[in-house]
Structure formats: structure tokens, C-alpha cells
Amino acid sequence: MSETMTHSEDLQAKLRGVAEYKNVNLGSASKEELVAMLYEAATRSQYLAQDAFRKGNNNEGRQHLRHARDIVGELIVSLDHEAAPELSGNLARLYSWLLRELGRAGLDKNAELLDDTIAVTRNLLNGWVEAFRAAPSP
């Protein structure tokens, strides 16, 4: 990330890249679509980190984990504790666990530690998609 680019601007730039890849306009994407994109990007970054660690590319692996941690951090700050206090609290604890485990995997340069974080992130994505598929249209 450049010194003149903020964390949020950097994440937005990365999301624009994902959106361009998927041919989705971030300006017209719903909150639900954006969260799904974040989960997808976090999962992808973890897979890339895992692959890099297995190939001995530790710096590359840690870079991918930083990206995944940035995304989880954005998910934490986007929680609406007033609208859904119990759900937000549960997600905050889960996201905190993810941050700790991603950090540990990066410190240990251990691809296997990412198996659980990948599974959890994929489950979050699948649950999110199913919840909004089942939700009534406005």
C-alpha cells in the first residue's frame, strides 16, 4: 500500500479489481453483494497464502494474509451492533478469531493452519449467500 493511500482506499482499489473481474459495478452493488465479494476475496487470499507457504514463498504468503486480515478488519468495522446486537457480537468474536489465526499462520508460515480459517470463511460466505437468497425481496 502506498504512503499516500489510506487503508480504506487500498481496500476499495482491491475490491474494484475484483468487481472488474466479475463485471460488477461497486457503485450499484448492494451491501449484500459487497459483503459476499469481501468473503470471496478473503477466501481467495487465504488459498493463495496457503499455496505460497507450501511452495516456500513465505513473503508472498504473508502478503496474501495481510490482504485477508485487511478484509476481515473491514468486516469488523462494518458490523451494525445497534441493528443486530447478538449477531454482530457473534460475528465480531468469529472475526477476531480469524484475525488471530491468520496472524498465527503468517508468523509460523504454516499452510495447514489456514485449513480452518478457509473453512470458516467459506461457511460465512455460503451462509451469507443463502440468507439473502431466502430473504424476501423489498
C-alpha positions in Angstrom: 0.0 0.0 0.0 1.4 3.4 -0.9 2.1 6.0 1.8 -0.5 8.4 0.2 -3.2 5.7 0.0 -5.3 5.1 3.1 -6.2 1.6 4.2 -9.8 2.1 3.1 -8.7 3.5 -0.3 -6.4 0.5 -0.7 -9.2 -2.0 0.0 -11.6 -0.1 -2.3 -9.0 -0.3 -5.1 -8.7 -4.1 -4.5 -12.4 -4.5 -4.5 -12.7 -2.5 -7.7 -10.3 -5.1 -9.2 -12.5 -7.9 -8.0 -15.6 -6.1 -9.3 -14.0 -5.6 -12.7 -13.0 -9.2 -12.9 -16.6 -10.2 -12.1 -18.1 -7.3 -14.2 -19.9 -5.9 -11.2 -20.1 -2.2 -10.6 -19.3 -1.4 -6.9 -21.5 1.7 -7.1 -24.5 -0.3 -8.0 -23.8 -3.4 -5.9 -25.9 -4.0 -2.8 -24.5 -4.3 0.6 -25.2 -8.0 0.5 -23.2 -8.3 -2.8 -20.3 -6.3 -1.4 -20.1 -8.5 1.7 -20.2 -11.6 -0.4 -17.3 -10.1 -2.5 -15.4 -9.5 0.7 -15.8 -13.1 1.8 -14.8 -14.3 -1.6 -11.7 -12.1 -1.7 -10.7 -13.2 1.9 -11.1 -16.9 0.9 -9.1 -16.4 -2.3 -6.3 -14.6 -0.4 -6.1 -17.4 2.1 -5.9 -20.1 -0.6 -3.1 -18.0 -2.3 -1.3 -17.7 1.0 -1.6 -21.4 1.7 -0.2 -22.2 -1.8 2.6 -19.7 -1.3 3.6 -21.2 2.0 3.6 -24.7 0.6 5.9 -23.6 -2.2 8.2 -21.8 0.4 7.3 -18.3 -0.8 6.8 -17.0 2.7 6.9 -13.3 1.9 4.2 -13.8 -0.7 2.2 -15.9 1.7 2.3 -13.2 4.4 1.3 -10.6 1.8 -1.8 -12.6 0.9 -2.6 -13.0 4.6 -2.3 -9.2 5.2 -4.9 -8.8 2.5 -7.2 -11.3 4.1 -6.7 -9.6 7.5 -7.5 -6.2 6.0 -10.7 -7.6 4.6 -11.7 -9.2 8.0 -10.9 -5.8 9.6 -13.3 -4.1 7.2 -15.9 -6.7 8.0 -15.5 -6.0 11.8 -15.9 -2.2 11.4 -18.9 -2.7 9.2 -20.9 -4.6 11.8 -24.1 -2.8 12.9 -24.2 -3.6 16.7 -27.4 -1.5 17.1 -29.4 -3.2 14.4 -28.4 -6.8 15.3 -26.5 -6.8 18.6 -26.4 -10.6 19.1 -25.5 -11.4 15.5 -22.9 -8.6 15.4 -21.4 -9.8 18.7 -21.1 -13.3 17.4 -19.6 -12.2 14.1 -17.2 -9.9 16.0 -15.9 -12.8 18.0 -15.6 -15.0 15.0 -13.8 -12.3 13.0 -11.4 -11.7 16.0 -10.6 -15.4 16.0 -10.0 -15.3 12.2 -7.6 -12.3 12.7 -5.7 -14.2 15.4 -5.4 -17.4 13.4 -4.4 -15.6 10.2 -1.7 -13.8 12.2 -0.5 -17.0 13.7 -0.4 -18.7 10.3 1.7 -15.8 9.0 4.1 -15.9 11.9 4.5 -19.7 11.7 4.5 -19.7 7.9 2.2 -22.7 8.3 -0.2 -23.6 5.4 -2.1 -26.2 7.4 -3.2 -23.5 10.0 -5.2 -22.0 7.2 -7.4 -25.0 6.7 -9.7 -24.0 9.5 -9.8 -20.3 8.6 -10.6 -21.1 5.0 -13.4 -23.4 6.1 -14.9 -20.8 8.4 -14.6 -18.0 5.7 -16.3 -20.3 3.1 -19.0 -21.2 5.6 -19.6 -17.5 6.2 -19.8 -16.8 2.5 -22.2 -19.7 1.9 -24.4 -18.7 4.9 -24.5 -15.1 3.7 -25.5 -16.1 0.2 -28.2 -18.5 1.4 -29.6 -15.9 3.9 -30.1 -13.3 1.2 -31.4 -15.8 -1.3 -34.1 -16.8 1.2 -34.8 -13.2 2.2 -38.0 -11.7 0.8 -37.4 -9.1 -2.0 -38.1 -5.5 -1.0 
